[in-house]
């Protein structure tokens, strides 16, 4: 994901970060909401209206990531983050070519009296105006006016597609959110909910690393259901039920979807599961850090999952010396 973002920046392309949501209530099952969101998105990006929309606004590629949170009051919240790869200069060139073709069509199909067909002239004039607008946008970048135009069209289309898919009608105000992305970093609104919001957090992590996120103050991400520390028996049973629903409802679904041709254009190789595992094993073999912890010290921490996790994180981050804060060790191991 980060490679694709870097490639697009090198092409002088721009990004828009789109979030699509639906209304949800506590009684709604996760499966129902996910079905509606998935079907609505597929319908949104299909057909002539979408093709025209993307051509006018220079949307060349996208990556869609599905995110799920849970609120105790309103239940499951399945929504989409869509990173749009925008090329305004290409949009201006395409629209100028469309306008030229429209004028040629008007000249090639005169009226019986030999004059220009008024409807064809109107089309050519409209395309001229759109081309001029696109040229201004290419020079100025994506501003508030362009975002409002994008939001208006997307909001209407998204709402109609969600209803057609059997979902609850999205809010006019919150159903669609669209924001600019600067320098490969996602806007602060989204970064604020991350577990690790350091300077290295880029658009790739925001889209792909759901496992490193935390929910907002009134919600949690599914992996947080597994944190049972301090919970009562009833709360543990509640978390268990929600976790089972999450696992069964998401099985077999795609977490991320790339638009056709994006990976090839960005030079990203498709790998199957076996190839990924082989690459990870090879990388691990090249960078094997082994600490020796004596049995008497290990007995003190072996049942403390949090401490063991912290030790592993320090080792992976090449901060081995700091492990001494938790347990005595030897590194490198004795021969």
C-alpha angles and dihedrals in degrees: 000000000000090000091054091049091050092049092052092048089052087056088055089247125151134223137225120194112215126190120193121192140170132209113268137185134193093258093055114103118230091236093056093049093046092049091052094047094047096045092044093052092049090051092046094058096043129084139034096296091060093046090051092046094051092046093052094047099038097244102162104165142001142194118208122202124186117218128188129196132172129220122190091221102042103023127219119009112195113181141156133242111200122189109206119204106214129195108182094177091056090049090054091050093047093050092047089053090048090052093050090051091048091054090049090050090051091052093045093051107047124172121263088265091056097253128121118279106253096216091051091048091051090052092050091048091050091051090048089055092047091049091051091049091049091050090054090048091050089054096044103033129228107326136176094274093054091047091052090052092049092046094051095053096041093046094055094045094045093050093051093047094049092052091047089052092055097256129131113273110264120242114263089227101039106023092088127028121179126183139167121251118217126205095346092300122118117236117274094252090070098035089056093073096054124113091219108033097171125143091266093066107110139169091279094061093043091057100037112025103076088148091066097051132094126207123251120266093280098040144039137210117247095256089061088066087074093061099095098164111136096002125135122239090259091051092049090052090048091051090047092054093048092047093052090049090050093050095047094043096050099041110123095007124125115248092195134023126193122204115250114278098012097106092047092048092049093046094244114154120222111234129189122222095265092053092049092051091048092052092048092049090050092050091048091051091054093051108036114159114187123187123192115219117182117239094246091056094041090055088061096057107023094098094044103092093181093055093046090050091051091050091051091049092052092049093048090049090053091245094124095148091065091063086081088076088071108029141354113258146162122239130206090027118249117261 
